[in-house]
Amino acid sequence: MAPPKPAENPGVVVSLEQSENPPASAPHPAGRRPSKAEGKRDDYFVEKDGLRYAGTHLLIDLWGAKGLDDAEVVATALKRSVAACDATLLNLHLHRFSDTGGISGVAVIAESHISIHTWPERGYAAIDIFMCGACDPYRAIPELRRSFVPRSIQLSEQKRGLVG
């Protein structure tokens, strides 16, 4: 099945530029390269359960969900999910497809991203959350549940950049 075609005059439903230069305290996914004098590596890789990896990538399917054609609901859900994960929002962009009412969007965060693609006619949303550092992507799930009230949620996890 071919993806829906963008509207003739797509426009931006939501575009929030938080800052061209994120605050100095915001983590950077590629990490700051410490000097040799510092003697340690601060690259925001995760160390957990004896593993070292770039971050956790969640693939989330919402079924029987509501509000999937409402840009305000989607934007609020993404912003609340970012905050719940203790992530730093850099930019939020949503696009509505005129032929289906579906919305595709991404919250670009200092720690990576949260993206969403909705099929309101099916009550379905595909969401992916990738976060590095100390952020916990699982904390977004209650926000997504509150925002979209899905009948069911399917979840899978990948550890990205697994070193060992």
DSSP file (Angstrom, degrees, kcal/mol; ACC not computed):
  #  RESIDUE AA STRUCTURE BP1 BP2  ACC     N-H-->O    O-->H-N    N-H-->O    O-->H-N    TCO  KAPPA ALPHA  PHI   PSI    X-CA   Y-CA   Z-CA
    1    1 A M              0   0    0      0, 0.0     0, 0.0     0, 0.0     0, 0.0   0.000 360.0 360.0 360.0 129.6    0.0    0.0    0.0
    2    2 A A        -     0   0    0      1,-0.1     3,-0.1     3,-0.0     0, 0.0  -0.465 360.0-105.1 -74.2 145.2    1.4    3.4   -1.0
    3    3 A P        -     0   0    0      0, 0.0    -1,-0.1     0, 0.0     0, 0.0  -0.328  48.4 -86.5 -66.2 154.3    1.7    6.0    1.7
    4    4 A P        -     0   0    0      0, 0.0    94,-0.0     0, 0.0     0, 0.0  -0.287  46.6-111.2 -61.5 147.5   -0.9    8.8    1.6
    5    5 A K        -     0   0    0      1,-0.1    94,-0.5    -3,-0.1    93,-0.2  -0.579  33.5-108.1 -79.9 141.1    0.0   11.7   -0.6
    6    6 A P        -     0   0    0      0, 0.0    91,-0.1     0, 0.0    -1,-0.1  -0.293  43.8 -92.1 -63.6 153.3    0.8   15.1    1.1
    7    7 A A        -     0   0    0     89,-0.5     4,-0.1     1,-0.1    90,-0.0  -0.253  33.1-113.8 -61.9 154.2   -1.8   17.8    0.7
    8    8 A E  S    S+     0   0    0      1,-0.3    -1,-0.1     2,-0.1     0, 0.0   0.923 117.4  25.8 -55.5 -47.1   -1.4   20.2   -2.2
    9    9 A N  S    S+     0   0    0      1,-0.2    -1,-0.3     2,-0.0    -2,-0.1  -0.772  82.1 179.2-117.3  82.4   -0.7   23.1    0.2
   10   10 A P        +     0   0    0      0, 0.0    86,-0.3     0, 0.0    -1,-0.2   0.861  10.4 178.8 -61.7 -42.4    0.6   21.1    3.2
   11   11 A G        -     0   0    0     -4,-0.1     2,-0.5     1,-0.1    85,-0.2   0.120  40.4 -79.0  60.1 171.4    1.4   24.0    5.6
   12   12 A V        -     0   0    0      1,-0.2     3,-0.2    83,-0.1    83,-0.2  -0.944  32.6-167.7-109.9 124.0    2.8   23.3    9.0
   13   13 A V  S    S-     0   0    0     81,-1.4     2,-0.4    -2,-0.5    -1,-0.2   0.954  80.9  -2.2 -73.4 -50.9    0.3   22.1   11.6
   14   14 A V  E     +A   94   0A   0     80,-0.8    80,-1.9     2,-0.0    -1,-0.3  -0.990  64.3 166.0-141.2 131.2    2.7   22.6   14.5
   15   15 A S  E     +A   93   0A   0     -2,-0.4     2,-0.6    78,-0.2    78,-0.2  -0.843   8.0 177.2-145.8 109.4    6.3   23.8   14.3
   16   16 A L  E     -A   92   0A   0     76,-1.9    76,-1.3    -2,-0.3     2,-0.8  -0.947  12.9-163.7-116.8 115.0    7.9   24.8   17.6
   17   17 A E  E     -A   91   0A   0     -2,-0.6    74,-0.2    74,-0.2     3,-0.2  -0.867   5.9-174.5 -96.5 108.4   11.6   25.8   17.5
   18   18 A Q        -     0   0    0     72,-2.0     2,-0.3    -2,-0.8    -1,-0.2   0.926  65.4 -24.9 -69.2 -45.0   12.6   25.7   21.2
   19   19 A S        -     0   0    0     71,-0.7    -1,-0.3    -3,-0.1    -3,-0.0  -0.914  40.1-140.0-169.7 136.9   16.1   27.1   20.6
   20   20 A E  S    S+     0   0    0     -2,-0.3    -1,-0.1     1,-0.3    -2,-0.1   0.851 108.6  34.7 -69.2 -31.6   18.6   27.3   17.8
   21   21 A N  S    S-     0   0    0     -3,-0.1    -1,-0.3    69,-0.0     3,-0.1  -0.937  92.5-137.2-122.8 106.3   21.2   26.6   20.4
   22   22 A P        -     0   0    0      0, 0.0    68,-0.1     0, 0.0    -2,-0.0  -0.179  40.4 -80.5 -59.3 156.7   20.1   24.2   23.2
   23   23 A P    >   -     0   0    0      0, 0.0     3,-1.9     0, 0.0    -4,-0.0  -0.189  38.5-115.3 -57.5 150.3   21.0   25.2   26.7
   24   24 A A  T 3  S+     0   0    0      1,-0.3     0, 0.0    -3,-0.1     0, 0.0   0.789 115.9  58.5 -58.5 -27.7   24.5   24.3   27.8
   25   25 A S  T 3  S+     0   0    0      2,-0.1    -1,-0.3     0, 0.0     0, 0.0   0.653  82.3 103.8 -78.0 -14.6   23.1   21.9   30.3
   26   26 A A  S <  S-     0   0    0     -3,-1.9    61,-0.0     1,-0.1     2,-0.0  -0.482  76.4-120.3 -71.4 133.2   21.2   19.9   27.7
   27   27 A P        -     0   0    0      0, 0.0    61,-0.1     0, 0.0    -1,-0.1  -0.345  20.3-139.1 -68.2 155.3   22.8   16.5   26.9
   28   28 A H    >   -     0   0    0      1,-0.1     3,-1.2    83,-0.1    83,-0.1  -0.966   9.2-135.1-117.2 132.1   23.9   16.0   23.3
   29   29 A P  T 3  S+     0   0    0      0, 0.0    -1,-0.1     0, 0.0   104,-0.1   0.845 107.9  46.6 -58.7 -35.1   23.3   12.6   21.7
   30   30 A A  T 3  S-     0   0    0      1,-0.1    15,-0.1    -3,-0.1    81,-0.1   0.672 111.6-136.7 -79.2 -15.2   26.8   12.4   20.2
   31   31 A G    <   -     0   0    0     -3,-1.2     2,-0.3    13,-0.1    12,-0.2   0.270  20.1 -73.9  78.8 153.5   28.2   13.5   23.5
   32   32 A R        -     0   0    0     10,-0.6    10,-0.5    -4,-0.1    12,-0.1  -0.659  45.1-126.1 -79.6 136.8   30.9   16.1   24.3
   33   33 A R        -     0   0    0     -2,-0.3     8,-0.1     8,-0.1    -2,-0.1  -0.769  28.3-141.9 -87.4 107.8   34.3   14.8   23.4
   34   34 A P        -     0   0    0      0, 0.0     2,-0.0     0, 0.0     5,-0.0  -0.285  19.1-105.4 -69.4 155.2   36.3   15.2   26.6
   35   35 A S    >>  -     0   0    0      1,-0.1     4,-0.9     6,-0.0     3,-0.9  -0.318  30.1-108.9 -72.1 162.3   39.9   16.3   26.5
   36   36 A K  T 34 S+     0   0    0      1,-0.3     3,-0.4     2,-0.2    -1,-0.1   0.823 119.0  63.2 -60.8 -30.2   42.7   13.8   27.1
   37   37 A A  T 34 S+     0   0    0      1,-0.2    -1,-0.3     2,-0.1    -2,-0.0   0.827  96.3  57.0 -64.9 -31.0   43.3   15.5   30.4
   38   38 A E  T <4 S-     0   0    0     -3,-0.9    -1,-0.2     2,-0.1    -2,-0.2   0.821  90.4-157.5 -72.0 -29.3   39.8   14.5   31.6
   39   39 A G     <  +     0   0    0     -4,-0.9     2,-0.3    -3,-0.4    -3,-0.1   0.558  54.0  89.6  69.3   9.1   40.6   10.9   31.0
   40   40 A K  S    S-     0   0    0     -5,-0.4     2,-0.6     2,-0.0    -1,-0.2  -0.932  71.5-122.3-135.3 163.3   37.1    9.7   30.6
   41   41 A R        -     0   0    0     -2,-0.3     2,-0.6    -8,-0.1     3,-0.1  -0.911  20.6-177.6-107.7 121.1   34.6    9.2   27.9
   42   42 A D        +     0   0    0     -2,-0.6   -10,-0.6   -10,-0.5    -2,-0.0  -0.727  29.7 138.4-117.4  78.4   31.2   11.0   28.2
   43   43 A D        -     0   0    0     -2,-0.6    -1,-0.1   -12,-0.2     3,-0.1   0.279  68.4-114.7-109.6  10.4   29.3    9.9   25.1
   44   44 A Y        +     0   0    0      1,-0.2    89,-2.1    -3,-0.1     2,-0.1   0.640  61.8 152.2  65.2  16.8   25.9    9.4   26.7
   45   45 A F        -     0   0    0     87,-0.2     2,-0.3   -15,-0.1     9,-0.2  -0.464  47.1-114.8 -67.9 153.0   26.0    5.6   26.0
   46   46 A V  E     -G   53   0B   0      7,-3.8     7,-2.1    -2,-0.1     2,-0.5  -0.722  22.4-162.9 -93.1 138.7   23.9    3.7   28.5
   47   47 A E  E     +G   52   0B   0     -2,-0.3     2,-0.3     5,-0.2     5,-0.2  -0.966  31.3 143.8-120.9 113.1   25.5    1.2   31.0
   48   48 A K  E >   -G   51   0B   0      3,-2.1     3,-2.2    -2,-0.5    -2,-0.0  -0.988  61.6  -1.6-153.3 136.6   22.9   -1.1   32.4
   49   49 A D  T 3  S-     0   0    0     -2,-0.3     3,-0.1     1,-0.3    -1,-0.1   0.841 129.2 -53.7  52.0  39.1   22.7   -4.7   33.5
   50   50 A G  T 3  S+     0   0    0      1,-0.3     2,-0.3     0, 0.0    -1,-0.3   0.545 116.5 111.7  76.9   6.9   26.3   -5.3   32.4
   51   51 A L  E <   -G   48   0B   0     -3,-2.2    -3,-2.1   112,-0.0     2,-0.4  -0.819  51.9-155.8-112.7 153.4   25.7   -3.9   28.9
   52   52 A R  E     +G   47   0B   0     -2,-0.3   111,-3.6    -5,-0.2   112,-1.3  -0.996  30.2 149.6-127.1 124.6   26.9   -0.7   27.1
   53   53 A Y  E     -G   46   0B   0     -7,-2.1    -7,-3.8    -2,-0.4   108,-0.2  -0.972  54.2-110.5-153.7 162.3   24.8    0.6   24.3
   54   54 A A  S    S-     0   0    0    106,-1.7    79,-0.5    -2,-0.3     2,-0.3   0.900  81.9 -57.3 -65.7 -42.9   23.8    3.9   22.6
   55   55 A G  E     -BC 132 160A   0    105,-1.3   105,-2.8    77,-0.2     2,-0.5  -0.987  53.3 -76.2 176.5 177.1   20.2    3.9   23.7
   56   56 A T  E     -BC 131 159A   0     75,-2.0    75,-2.1    -2,-0.3     2,-0.6  -0.838  32.8-162.5-101.0 131.2   16.8    2.2   23.9
   57   57 A H  E     -BC 130 158A   0    101,-3.0   101,-2.2    -2,-0.5     2,-0.4  -0.958   7.1-166.4-116.6 114.7   14.5    2.2   20.9
   58   58 A L  E     -BC 129 157A   0     71,-3.2    71,-2.4    -2,-0.6     2,-0.5  -0.855   8.0-160.2-101.4 134.7   10.9    1.4   21.6
   59   59 A L  E     -BC 128 156A   0     97,-2.7    97,-2.0    -2,-0.4     2,-0.5  -0.976  18.2-173.4-110.5 121.1    8.4    0.6   18.8
   60   60 A I  E     -BC 127 155A   0     67,-3.3    67,-3.0    -2,-0.5     2,-0.5  -0.965  13.8-166.5-124.9 127.2    4.9    1.1   20.0
   61   61 A D  E     -BC 126 154A   0     93,-2.7    93,-2.6    -2,-0.5     2,-0.5  -0.961   7.6-161.5-111.0 124.1    1.6    0.3   18.2
   62   62 A L  E     -BC 125 153A   0     63,-2.7    63,-1.8    -2,-0.5     2,-0.4  -0.912   8.8-169.8-103.3 130.8   -1.6    1.8   19.5
   63   63 A W  E     +BC 124 152A   0     89,-2.6    88,-2.0    -2,-0.5    89,-1.9  -0.943  68.2  15.7-121.0 143.2   -4.8    0.1   18.4
   64   64 A G  S    S+     0   0    0     59,-0.6    -1,-0.2    58,-0.5    60,-0.2   0.826  90.7 162.2  67.6  31.6   -8.3    1.4   19.0
   65   65 A A        -     0   0    0     58,-2.6     2,-0.3    -3,-0.2    84,-0.2  -0.447  27.8-145.3 -87.8 157.6   -6.9    4.8   19.8
   66   66 A K  S    S+     0   0    0     82,-3.1    -1,-0.0     1,-0.1     4,-0.0  -0.775  71.6  33.7-117.1 161.6   -8.7    8.2   19.8
   67   67 A G    >   +     0   0    0     -2,-0.3     3,-1.4     1,-0.1     7,-0.3   0.634  68.2 135.4  74.4  14.7   -7.6   11.7   18.9
   68   68 A L  T 3  S+     0   0    0      1,-0.3    35,-0.4    -3,-0.2    50,-0.1   0.602  72.7  47.3 -75.2 -10.1   -5.3   10.5   16.1
   69   69 A D  T 3  S+     0   0    0     33,-0.1     2,-0.7    51,-0.1    -1,-0.3   0.269  91.2  95.2-108.5   9.1   -6.6   13.2   13.7
   70   70 A D    <>  -     0   0    0     -3,-1.4     4,-2.4     1,-0.2     5,-0.2  -0.887  57.8-162.1-107.5 108.5   -6.3   16.0   16.2
   71   71 A A  H  > S+     0   0    0     -2,-0.7     4,-2.9     1,-0.2     5,-0.2   0.842  91.3  53.6 -59.7 -35.9   -3.1   18.0   15.9
   72   72 A E  H  > S+     0   0    0      2,-0.2     4,-2.6     1,-0.2    -1,-0.2   0.916 109.5  47.7 -66.2 -41.7   -3.4   19.5   19.4
   73   73 A V  H  > S+     0   0    0      2,-0.2     4,-2.4     1,-0.2    -2,-0.2   0.936 115.0  46.0 -62.4 -46.4   -3.9   16.1   21.0
   74   74 A V  H  X S+     0   0    0     -4,-2.4     4,-2.4    -7,-0.3    -2,-0.2   0.934 114.0  47.6 -63.8 -47.1   -0.9   14.7   19.1
   75   75 A A  H  X S+     0   0    0     -4,-2.9     4,-2.6     1,-0.2     5,-0.2   0.922 113.5  48.0 -61.0 -44.5    1.3   17.7   19.9
   76   76 A T  H  X S+     0   0    0     -4,-2.6     4,-2.7    -5,-0.2     5,-0.2   0.906 110.6  52.0 -63.6 -41.5    0.3   17.6   23.6
   77   77 A A  H  X S+     0   0    0     -4,-2.4     4,-2.1    -5,-0.2    -1,-0.2   0.913 111.6  46.4 -61.3 -43.3    1.0   13.9   23.8
   78   78 A L  H  X S+     0   0    0     -4,-2.4     4,-2.4     2,-0.2    -2,-0.2   0.933 113.7  47.7 -65.9 -45.4    4.5   14.3   22.3
   79   79 A K  H  X S+     0   0    0     -4,-2.6     4,-2.3     1,-0.2    -2,-0.2   0.918 114.1  46.7 -62.3 -43.4    5.4   17.2   24.6
   80   80 A R  H  X S+     0   0    0     -4,-2.7     4,-2.5     2,-0.2    -1,-0.2   0.865 111.4  52.3 -67.6 -34.9    4.1   15.4   27.7
   81   81 A S  H  X S+     0   0    0     -4,-2.1     4,-1.6    -5,-0.2    -2,-0.2   0.918 109.1  49.5 -65.8 -43.1    6.0   12.2   26.7
   82   82 A V  H  <>S+     0   0    0     -4,-2.4     5,-2.3     1,-0.2     4,-0.3   0.940 113.7  46.2 -59.2 -48.1    9.2   14.1   26.3
   83   83 A A  H ><5S+     0   0    0     -4,-2.3     3,-1.6     1,-0.2    -2,-0.2   0.902 109.1  54.5 -63.4 -41.9    8.8   15.7   29.7
   84   84 A A  H 3<5S+     0   0    0     -4,-2.5    -1,-0.2     1,-0.3    -2,-0.2   0.826 108.2  50.0 -62.0 -31.1    7.9   12.4   31.4
   85   85 A C  T 3<5S-     0   0    0     -4,-1.6    51,-0.9    -3,-0.2    -1,-0.3   0.447 112.9-119.4 -85.5  -0.7   11.1   10.9   30.0
   86   86 A D  T < 5 +     0   0    0     -3,-1.6    -3,-0.2    -4,-0.3     2,-0.2   0.858  65.5 146.8  61.1  36.9   13.2   13.8   31.4
   87   87 A A      < -     0   0    0     -5,-2.3     2,-0.6    -6,-0.2    -1,-0.2  -0.503  52.1-114.6 -98.0 170.5   14.3   14.6   27.8
   88   88 A T        -     0   0    0     -2,-0.2    22,-2.4   -61,-0.1     2,-0.3  -0.921  23.8-141.1-112.7 110.2   15.0   18.0   26.2
   89   89 A L  E     + D   0 109A   0     -2,-0.6    20,-0.2    20,-0.2     3,-0.1  -0.548  27.8 167.0 -73.4 126.4   12.7   19.1   23.4
   90   90 A L  E     -     0   0A   0     18,-3.0   -72,-2.0     1,-0.4   -71,-0.7   0.756  66.1  -5.6-103.7 -39.6   14.5   20.9   20.6
   91   91 A N  E     -AD  17 108A   0     17,-1.8    17,-2.9   -74,-0.2     2,-0.4  -0.980  51.7-159.2-159.5 143.0   11.8   20.9   17.9
   92   92 A L  E     +AD  16 107A   0    -76,-1.3   -76,-1.9    -2,-0.3     2,-0.4  -0.993  16.8 175.1-127.1 125.2    8.3   19.6   17.3
   93   93 A H  E     -AD  15 106A   0     13,-2.3    13,-2.3    -2,-0.4     2,-0.3  -0.994   3.5-179.3-134.1 129.8    6.9   19.2   13.8
   94   94 A L  E     -AD  14 105A   0    -80,-1.9   -81,-1.4    -2,-0.4   -80,-0.8  -0.942   6.9-165.8-124.7 148.9    3.6   17.7   12.7
   95   95 A H  E     - D   0 104A   0      9,-2.8     9,-2.5    -2,-0.3     2,-0.4  -0.998   9.8-149.1-134.5 130.9    2.1   17.3    9.2
   96   96 A R  E     - D   0 103A   0     -2,-0.4     2,-0.6   -86,-0.3   -89,-0.5  -0.839  11.9-139.2 -99.0 134.7   -1.6   16.4    8.5
   97   97 A F    >>  -     0   0    0      5,-3.0     4,-2.8    -2,-0.4     3,-0.7  -0.841   9.7-151.7 -92.1 120.8   -2.4   14.4    5.4
   98   98 A S  T 34 S+     0   0    0     -2,-0.6    -1,-0.1     1,-0.2    -2,-0.0   0.787  88.6  56.8 -67.3 -29.1   -5.5   15.9    3.8
   99   99 A D  T 34 S+     0   0    0    -94,-0.5    -1,-0.2     1,-0.1    -2,-0.0   0.778 126.3  14.9 -77.2 -23.7   -6.8   12.7    2.2
  100  100 A T  T <4 S-     0   0    0     -3,-0.7    21,-0.2     2,-0.2    -2,-0.2   0.585  91.6-123.7-121.4 -18.3   -7.0   10.7    5.4
  101  101 A G     <  +     0   0    0     -4,-2.8    -3,-0.1     1,-0.3    18,-0.1   0.429  63.0 146.1  81.5  -1.9   -6.7   13.2    8.3
  102  102 A G        -     0   0    0     -5,-0.3    -5,-3.0    -6,-0.1     2,-0.4  -0.250  38.5-143.5 -66.8 158.2   -3.7   11.2    9.5
  103  103 A I  E     -D   96   0A   0    -35,-0.4    15,-2.2    -7,-0.2     2,-0.4  -0.980  12.9-169.5-127.3 135.1   -0.8   13.0   11.2
  104  104 A S  E     +DE  95 117A   0     -9,-2.5    -9,-2.8    -2,-0.4     2,-0.3  -0.972  24.7 152.7-118.0 140.5    2.9   12.3   11.0
  105  105 A G  E     -DE  94 116A   0     11,-2.6    11,-2.5    -2,-0.4     2,-0.4  -0.991  29.2-149.4-161.2 166.8    5.2   14.0   13.3
  106  106 A V  E     -DE  93 115A   0    -13,-2.3   -13,-2.3    -2,-0.3     2,-0.7  -0.995   8.8-153.1-145.4 136.8    8.5   14.1   15.2
  107  107 A A  E     -DE  92 114A   0      7,-3.3     7,-1.7    -2,-0.4     2,-0.6  -0.946  22.1-152.9-103.4 109.6    9.7   15.5   18.5
  108  108 A V  E     -DE  91 113A   0    -17,-2.9   -18,-3.0    -2,-0.7   -17,-1.8  -0.749  20.2-177.1 -84.5 124.9   13.4   16.1   18.0
  109  109 A I  E >   -DE  89 112A   0      3,-2.4     3,-1.8    -2,-0.6   -20,-0.2  -0.843  41.3-113.7-122.0 158.5   15.0   15.9   21.4
  110  110 A A  T 3  S+     0   0    0    -22,-2.4   -21,-0.1    -2,-0.3    -1,-0.1   0.807 121.1  51.4 -59.2 -27.7   18.6   16.3   22.5
  111  111 A E  T 3  S-     0   0    0    -23,-0.3    21,-1.4   -83,-0.1     2,-0.4   0.395 130.9 -84.3 -93.5   1.8   18.6   12.6   23.4
  112  112 A S  E <   -EF 109 131A   0     -3,-1.8    -3,-2.4    19,-0.2     2,-0.3  -0.950  66.3 -56.6 138.3-107.2   17.3   11.6   20.0
  113  113 A H  E     -EF 108 130A   0     17,-1.9    17,-2.5    -2,-0.4     2,-0.4  -0.997  14.6-146.1-163.4 162.1   13.5   11.5   18.9
  114  114 A I  E     -EF 107 129A   0     -7,-1.7    -7,-3.3    -2,-0.3     2,-0.3  -0.982  30.3-175.3-129.9 126.2    9.9   10.5   19.3
  115  115 A S  E     -EF 106 128A   0     13,-2.9    13,-2.0    -2,-0.4     2,-0.3  -0.895   6.7-168.7-123.1 156.2    8.0   10.0   16.1
  116  116 A I  E     -EF 105 127A   0    -11,-2.5   -11,-2.6    -2,-0.3     2,-0.4  -0.998  10.2-175.3-142.6 143.6    4.3    9.2   15.4
  117  117 A H  E     -EF 104 126A   0      9,-1.9     9,-2.8    -2,-0.3     2,-0.3  -0.982  19.7-159.8-136.5 124.8    2.3    8.2   12.3
  118  118 A T  E     - F   0 125A   0    -15,-2.2     7,-0.2    -2,-0.4     3,-0.1  -0.840  23.8-171.1-116.1 147.2   -1.4    7.9   12.6
  119  119 A W  E >>> + F   0 124A   0      5,-3.2     5,-1.9    -2,-0.3     3,-1.9  -0.793  12.6 178.9-125.0  82.8   -4.2    6.2   10.7
  120  120 A P  G >45S+     0   0    0      0, 0.0     3,-0.6     0, 0.0    -1,-0.1   0.826  77.8  63.6 -59.8 -31.3   -7.3    7.6   12.4
  121  121 A E  G 345S+     0   0    0      1,-0.2   -20,-0.0   -21,-0.2   -52,-0.0   0.698 114.0  34.4 -66.2 -17.0   -9.6    5.6   10.0
  122  122 A R  G <45S-     0   0    0     -3,-1.9   -58,-0.5     2,-0.2    -1,-0.2   0.407 107.6-121.3-112.4  -3.3   -8.1    2.5   11.6
  123  123 A G  T <<5S+     0   0    0     -4,-0.8   -58,-2.6    -3,-0.6   -59,-0.6   0.818  70.4 135.1  65.9  28.9   -7.7    3.8   15.1
  124  124 A Y  E   < -BF  63 119A   0     -5,-1.9    -5,-3.2   -61,-0.2     2,-0.4  -0.893  34.3-179.7-119.6 140.3   -4.0    3.0   14.7
  125  125 A A  E     -BF  62 118A   0    -63,-1.8   -63,-2.7    -2,-0.4     2,-0.5  -0.998  14.5-154.0-136.0 135.4   -0.8    4.8   15.6
  126  126 A A  E     +BF  61 117A   0     -9,-2.8    -9,-1.9    -2,-0.4     2,-0.4  -0.944  22.9 178.9-106.2 122.3    2.8    3.8   15.0
  127  127 A I  E     -BF  60 116A   0    -67,-3.0   -67,-3.3    -2,-0.5     2,-0.4  -0.966  11.9-169.7-126.0 136.9    5.2    5.4   17.5
  128  128 A D  E     -BF  59 115A   0    -13,-2.0   -13,-2.9    -2,-0.4     2,-0.5  -0.996   0.6-171.0-129.3 140.7    8.9    5.1   17.9
  129  129 A I  E     +BF  58 114A   0    -71,-2.4   -71,-3.2    -2,-0.4     2,-0.5  -0.988   4.2 179.8-128.7 120.7   11.0    6.4   20.7
  130  130 A F  E     +BF  57 113A   0    -17,-2.5   -17,-1.9    -2,-0.5     2,-0.4  -0.989  11.4 168.3-123.7 125.2   14.7    6.4   20.7
  131  131 A M  E     -BF  56 112A   0    -75,-2.1   -75,-2.0    -2,-0.5     2,-0.2  -0.998  14.4-168.6-140.0 139.0   16.6    7.8   23.7
  132  132 A C  E >   +B   55   0A   0    -21,-1.4     3,-1.0    -2,-0.4   -77,-0.2  -0.580  55.7  26.8-110.1 179.1   20.2    7.8   24.9
  133  133 A G  T 3  S-     0   0    0    -89,-2.1    -2,-0.1   -79,-0.5   -86,-0.0  -0.298 120.0 -27.4  70.0-150.7   21.7    8.8   28.2
  134  134 A A  T 3  S+     0   0    0    -48,-0.1    -1,-0.2     2,-0.1   -47,-0.0   0.470  99.3 117.7 -83.3  -3.0   19.7    8.8   31.4
  135  135 A C    <   -     0   0    0     -3,-1.0   -49,-0.2     1,-0.1    -4,-0.1  -0.352  57.1-143.4 -67.4 146.2   16.3    9.3   29.8
  136  136 A D    >   -     0   0    0    -51,-0.9     3,-1.6     1,-0.1     4,-0.2  -0.900  11.0-169.4-114.2 101.9   13.8    6.5   30.3
  137  137 A P  G >  S+     0   0    0      0, 0.0     3,-1.7     0, 0.0     4,-0.4   0.754  82.2  70.2 -63.8 -23.3   11.6    6.0   27.2
  138  138 A Y  G >  S+     0   0    0      1,-0.3     3,-1.2     2,-0.2   -53,-0.1   0.765  84.1  70.5 -64.3 -24.3    9.2    3.7   29.1
  139  139 A R  G <  S+     0   0    0     -3,-1.6     4,-0.5     1,-0.2    -1,-0.3   0.626  87.8  65.8 -70.1 -10.9    8.0    6.7   31.0
  140  140 A A  G <> S+     0   0    0     -3,-1.7     4,-2.4    -4,-0.2     3,-0.3   0.760  82.8  77.2 -76.8 -25.3    6.3    8.0   27.8
  141  141 A I  H <> S+     0   0    0     -3,-1.2     4,-2.6    -4,-0.4     5,-0.2   0.895  90.9  49.6 -59.5 -46.4    3.9    5.0   27.7
  142  142 A P  H  > S+     0   0    0      0, 0.0     4,-2.4     0, 0.0    -1,-0.2   0.881 112.1  50.6 -60.0 -34.7    1.5    6.3   30.5
  143  143 A E  H  > S+     0   0    0     -4,-0.5     4,-2.5    -3,-0.3    -2,-0.2   0.913 111.0  47.6 -67.4 -41.8    1.3    9.7   28.7
  144  144 A L  H  X S+     0   0    0     -4,-2.4     4,-2.4     2,-0.2     5,-0.3   0.898 112.1  50.4 -64.1 -40.5    0.5    8.0   25.4
  145  145 A R  H  X S+     0   0    0     -4,-2.6     4,-2.0    -5,-0.2    -2,-0.2   0.924 112.7  46.2 -62.9 -45.4   -2.1    5.9   27.1
  146  146 A R  H  < S+     0   0    0     -4,-2.4    -2,-0.2    -5,-0.2    -1,-0.2   0.904 116.7  44.9 -63.1 -42.2   -3.7    9.0   28.7
  147  147 A S  H  < S+     0   0    0     -4,-2.5    -2,-0.2     1,-0.2    -1,-0.2   0.878 128.0  22.5 -72.4 -39.9   -3.6   11.0   25.5
  148  148 A F  H  < S-     0   0    0     -4,-2.4   -82,-3.1    -5,-0.2    -3,-0.2   0.536  82.8-146.2-111.4  -9.2   -4.9    8.4   23.0
  149  149 A V     <  -     0   0    0     -4,-2.0    -4,-0.1    -5,-0.3    -3,-0.1   0.895  27.8-163.9  44.1  56.5   -6.9    5.9   25.2
  150  150 A P        -     0   0    0      0, 0.0   -86,-0.2     0, 0.0   -85,-0.2  -0.344  27.0-137.2 -71.8 151.4   -5.9    2.9   23.1
  151  151 A R  S    S+     0   0    0    -88,-2.0     2,-0.3     1,-0.3   -87,-0.2   0.861  89.0   2.3 -70.3 -37.6   -7.8   -0.4   23.4
  152  152 A S  E     -C   63   0A   0    -89,-1.9   -89,-2.6     2,-0.0     2,-0.4  -0.989  62.5-150.1-149.9 158.0   -4.4   -2.2   23.2
  153  153 A I  E     -C   62   0A   0     -2,-0.3     2,-0.4   -91,-0.2   -91,-0.2  -0.996   5.2-162.3-130.2 132.0   -0.7   -1.4   23.0
  154  154 A Q  E     -C   61   0A   0    -93,-2.6   -93,-2.7    -2,-0.4     2,-0.4  -0.951  17.4-173.4-111.9 137.6    2.0   -3.6   21.3
  155  155 A L  E     +C   60   0A   0     -2,-0.4     2,-0.3   -95,-0.2   -95,-0.2  -0.986  14.2 175.4-136.2 136.9    5.6   -2.9   22.3
  156  156 A S  E     -C   59   0A   0    -97,-2.0   -97,-2.7    -2,-0.4     2,-0.4  -0.982  14.7-151.5-136.2 154.0    9.0   -4.0   21.3
  157  157 A E  E     -C   58   0A   0     -2,-0.3     2,-0.4   -99,-0.2   -99,-0.2  -0.956   9.2-173.7-127.7 142.0   12.4   -2.9   22.4
  158  158 A Q  E     -C   57   0A   0   -101,-2.2  -101,-3.0    -2,-0.4     2,-0.7  -0.995  21.3-139.9-128.4 139.1   15.8   -2.7   20.7
  159  159 A K  E >   -C   56   0A   0     -2,-0.4     3,-0.5  -103,-0.2     2,-0.3  -0.899  29.8-149.9 -93.9 116.0   19.1   -1.8   22.4
  160  160 A R  E 3   +C   55   0A   0   -105,-2.8  -106,-1.7    -2,-0.7  -105,-1.3  -0.624  69.6  13.6 -91.0 145.8   20.8    0.3   19.7
  161  161 A G  T 3  S-     0   0    0     -2,-0.3     2,-0.3  -108,-0.2    -1,-0.2   0.863  80.8-165.7  64.5  38.1   24.6    0.5   19.3
  162  162 A L    <   +     0   0    0     -3,-0.5  -109,-0.3  -109,-0.2    -1,-0.2  -0.393  19.0 172.6 -63.4 120.0   25.2   -2.5   21.6
  163  163 A V              0   0    0   -111,-3.6    -1,-0.2    -2,-0.3  -110,-0.2   0.805 360.0 360.0 -95.6 -39.7   28.9   -2.6   22.5
  164  164 A G              0   0    0   -112,-1.3  -111,-0.1     0, 0.0    -2,-0.1   0.339 360.0 360.0 155.6 360.0   28.7   -5.4   25.1
